[in-house]
Amino acid sequence: MTNSGPDPVSATKVAVIGAGPAGLIVANLLRKAGVDCVVVERHTRAYVEQRPRAGMIEHRVVEMLRRHGLADRLDQMADAHTSCEFRIDGRRHEIDYSALYGGRRHYVYPQQELVTDLVAAFLGTGGDLRFQAEGVRLHDLDTERPSVTYTDAATGRAARIDCDFVAGCDGFHGVSRASVPAGALTEYSHHHGINWLSVLAAAPPSTRSVIYAIHPDGFAGHMLRSSTVSRFYLQCPVGDSVDNWPDERVWAELRKRLALRDERWTLTEGPITEKRMLDMRSFVVEPMGHGRLHLAGDAAHVITPVGGKGMNLALHDGERLAEALAAHYAGSDALLGAYSETCLRRVWRCQEFSRWMTEMLHAPAGEGGAFQRRLAVARLEHILSSPVAAAAFAEDYLGQD
């Protein structure tokens, strides 16, 4: 059902808040396990299927999607990657992480494409997905029968869903975590002292693998999204504004920071379709839930884009939560009781790796960052010269089982 006028009061086993990667994995896997659920999403279907975000999916996650029959289009369209490239002082250093970690690969597949697949799969099996749900509120989370209320923007009607559990998958700014009583969760946060200008351009990639460039004027990144679209990142000061970055300045900085000294390389340019300023922060709550509410994805933790872990963590959370809820209805609460601890082990490992990479790639611009840039060179040289260090990097970068 897609906003065709839901009943004012309905009942289900699990109410899923948010139709992003985490919520849609929960919903699809619950459907496959025979557990009724309803997904409530505040945006339109067109919005969630077109919003560009992450694009790197770990080998482990792709295997999970394949097991559940959710990777058909991904396997047809995704580009498999086996290496990444660091550029320091205009010199190229490539790391074949696939060779270092059992032939595993990354898959470049834009988040909006995966969301499109997961929406179609859920609706195709008769799933109940309610878009344009405004004013969502969660009630009675400490009881055995919580509920969700909202207003259907398409009809103007108020609706209520009675349920056994709520899966809070609606992001950092969503209502789910905000519905937990003050003091019930412990929050950990860290600001990395830098911002990124995130740029999406209708430009074919200028590289076959991700580029991380360390430059005296700040970090630059070149990420692939498709054969015609590229994502770029530029380090900039905290408090900077998109207004300070006209297209000409963006391309000039990318050309300078990504340039190679001793070989020819050309940056392919094209129309810039999106610019956003990213506040580089990390955030985790413990435990990942309260009462009958269980949090997943950005509702429970935020990680910097460095290393491409955000969407993969969300999908891991969603898989673990669906598995735990299905086990509950099969008669065992062991997985549900361990859900938060299980997910947080991976979350903190990824946070540590992201922090390590952030420190390696970023330094204050100008002479003040010279010491940090020398440390970055030492770290990278250690990876390039030590098989043990290289294998450890590959394991973290590709994602552990």
N, C-alpha and C positions, 0 to 999 in steps of 0.2 A: 504494500500500500504506500503511495507517495503523495501525501497531502490531499487525498480525495475525501476528506472529511471524517477523521477518526471519531469513534464514539467518545462522548464526554468523559466516561469512566471506562477503563479497560484494565485487564490484568495480564501479567506475564511473569515468568520466573526471574529474568534479568533485564533491567532497564540499562541500556548503554547510552551514555551521554557523550556525543561527539562522533562524527563520521570521518575522522582522520584515519591514518594507518592503524593505530592501536585499537580504536573502537571497531573498525571494520574487520580486523582480524578476530577480535573477540566474537563479534556477531557471526561471522562466517563459520568459525570453528564450533560455536555453540549450535548453530543450525545443523552442522554435520553430525554432532553428537546427539541430536534429538532434543535439545534444550531450548524451549521457547524464549525468545528475547525480542525487544523492541529497541530500535535505535532512534534517538532524538538528536537532531542537528539544527543549529540556529540559522545556518546559511542555506542558500539554494543549492540544488544539485549541480547546476552549472558552475557555481562558485567553487565548490570543493573539487570538482573535476578539472578545473582550469587553473587553480592557484599554484604557481611554480614555487617549489621549495627544494628539498633535498633531491639527490639523484644517484647516490652510490649505495648499492645494496650488497651486503656481505654474502659470501658463498654459503655460509650456514643458513642464512635467512632464505635464500633462493631454494635450497634443498627442502626447507620446511614448506615453502609455498608449493613446490612440486609434489610433495607427499600428500598435500591436501587438494590437489587439482586446481591450484590457483595461479599457475605460472605459464599457462599456454601462450598468452600474448607476449609475456616477458621473454620467453624463450625464442620467440620469433623476432622480436624487435631490439632486445637489449644488446649492448656491446660489452663483450667480456674484456677485462683488463687484468694484466699480469704484472705490471710494474708501475712505479712512480718515479718522478724526476725532481731532484733538488738542484737549484741554481744558486751558487754563491760566488760573488765577485765575478759574475759573467761567465762562469764555467759550469758545465753540465755534469751532474752525477746521477746515474740511473741505478735504481735498486729493483732487481727482479724478485719481488717478494713471493711470487707464485712458486718459483723454483726453490725458494727457501722453506716453503711450508706445504709440501706435499701436492703441488700442482693446483692449489686452490686459487680462485680468482674473485675479483670484484665484478659486479655487473652495473653498468651505467644505464639507469632506467628512471626517468623523472618521476618524482613522487606523484604528480597529478595523473600520470598514466597508471601507476599502481592503484591509486584510489579509484580511478575509473573502472579498472578490472574488478576490484573488490566490491564496489557498489553494484555492478552488473551481476556478479556472482551471487550476492546476497538477495537482490531482488529477483533474480532468475530462479531461485528456489522458493519463492513465495515469502521472502523476508519482509518484515514491517519496518520501513525506514521513513521517518517523518521529518521532512525538511521544513525550514522556516518556522522553527519552534522558538517563539519569543518568550522572554521572561521566565526561563526555566528555573525552577526551585526544587530543592530536595527536602524531604520531610521524614521525620521519625527514623533516622538512620540507626539509632540505638535500639530499635525494636526489631521483632522478627518479620514485620511487614512494613517496610518503608514505602514511600511513594514519590512520584515525580509529577509536578504540575507545570503547565506552560500554556501559552496562547498560540493557536494555529494561525499564523499570519495570513494564510490563504483564505481562511473562512472567518477569522475573527472570533472563533469559538474557544472557550477555555476547555482544557482537557486534563485528566489525571490518569496516571498509570500506577496501579498498585503492583508491587513486585516483592520478591524475596531478597534480591541483591541489586545494588547499583554499581555499575562499572563506570568510574569517572575517567573519561578519555578526552576531555574537552580542553586540554592545553593549559599553559601556565596561567592565563588570565580567565580561565573558565570558572563556572559556578561550583564545580565539584569540590575542589580543595577548599574553597572559600566557605563551604557549608559545614566544614569540620569545626567543632567548638574550639575556641582559643585555648592554647596550651596542650591540646591533645596530640599535636605533632611537633617534632623537633625539626627546625629548619636550619640548613647549612647553606651558606651562600658565599660567593667569592666573585669580586670584580677584577678582571685581568688588566685593567688600566689602559685598554686600547679599544678602538672601534674599527670596524670594517665597513668600507663602502662596498656593498654587494651590487653587482651590475649583471644584468641579463641582456645579451645582444643577439640579434639575428645575424650571426656570423659563424661560418663553419669553423670547427676547431683548428687551431694552428699546431696541434700536437696529437700524438697517439696515446698519451698518458697524462695524468694529472701533473701539473708543474707547481712546485713550491719554490718561490724565489726569495732569497734573503738579500736585501739591498740596503745601503746606508740611508736611503730615504724612506725605508719601511718595506714591509712584506708585500708581495704580490702573488696572487694565485690564479691559475688558469684551470678551470674544471670543465669537463665535457658534459654536454647534456643530450645532444643528438647530432646528426650530420649537418644540421643547419643552425644550431643554437649552441652558444657557449656561455658559461658563467665565469665571471671574473671577480676577484676580491682585491681590495687595496687597503692597506693599513692606514689609518688616519687618527688624529687626536680625539680623545674623549671630548664630547661637546661639539664636534664638527657637524656640519649640516650638508644635506644633499644639495642645497642651493649653492654651495661653494664649489660644486663639481659639475660644471658644464661638460658636454660631451667631448669637446676638444681637449680639456684638461685630463679627463679620464683616459683617453687614448694616448696622450703624451706620456702620462705617468706609467701606463702599462708598457708602452714601448721601451721606456727607459729602464724600468725595474726588471723586466723580463729579458732584456737584451743579452746576447752572447758575445764574448770577446773574439774568439778565435774561429768561429764558424758562422756561416750565413744562416739566418733564421728570420722569417718574416711573420709578424703578427697580422692575422687576418681580421680586418675590421668590418663593421656593419652597423645598421641602425640599432641604437640602444633602446630596448623596450621596457626596461625597469631599472630603477635605482632605489636602493634602500640602505639606511644606516643601521648597522647591527651593533648593538651594545654587547660586547663580549663578556658574558657572565656565566657562572656555573651555579646551580641550585639543586639541592636534594632535600626531600622530607623523609623522615623516618617516624613511624612505620608508613608504608604506602597504603594507608587506609584507616578507617575508623568505623567501628560497628559493622553494619552491612554494606558500607561503601568501600570499594577497592579502587585505588588509583592506578593509572597506567600511562606511560608516555610522558609528555611534557607537563601533565597535571601533577606528576610526582617528582620530576627531575628535568633540568635544562642543562645542556652541555654545549660548549662552543662548537662551531662547525668544523674545527680543525680535526682531521682524521675521519670525518664522515660517520659519526656514531649515533647521531640523534634519532633518525628514522629507524635505524637498526635496533636501538634499545627499545623504542616504542613497539616494534613488531615482536621483539622477544617478550616484553611484558604482556602483550596481548595474547601470545601463544600460551604463556604460563598461566595467565588468569583464566582463559577458556578451559584449559586442561584441568585446573583446580576446581572450577565450578562444575564441570561435567563429572568429575570424581565425586563431588559432594552429592549430586543427584543419583550417583551410582552407589552411594552409601559410605563414602570415606571422606573425612575432612582433613586428612593429613596434608595434602597438597595445598589446600586453602589456608591452613594454619601456617604453612611455611612459605606462602606466596611472597610476602614482603622481603623476608630474609633472602630467599632465592634470587629475586630480582636485584636486590641491593648489592649483592656480591658482584654481579656484572656491572651494575651502575658505577660503583666506586672504582672498579678496575678501569673502566673506560674513562672516568673522570681523571684518574691519575695519568693515563696515557695522553689524554687530550691536553692536560696541563703541561706535561713534559714536551709535547710537540709545540704548544703555544710558546713556551719559553725558548725553544730552539729556533723558531721561525721569526720571532718578533724581538725588536730591540728599539729603544728610543732613537728617533732619527738624528742624524748628525753625529758630532764627536762624542756626545754623551752616551751613545750606545755602542761605542767601539769595543768595550770589554765584553758585553753580551754577545756581540757578533763573533768575537773570537771564541767564546764558549760554544756558540752554535757550530762553528767550523770544527772544533774539537769533538763535539758530539757526533757530527756527521762522519768525520774521519774514523771515529771509533766503529760506527756501523759498517762503513765501507771496508775496514781492515780486519775486523774481528768476526769470524763466522758465528760465534756465540751471540754477539751483540746483534748481528744482522738477523739471525733466526728469531731472537726475542722481539725485535722490531716487527718482523713479518707476522709473527703470531698475534701481536697486539693490533697491528694495522688491519689484518684480515678478519680478526674477530675469533676469539677462542670458542670452542664447543662448550 
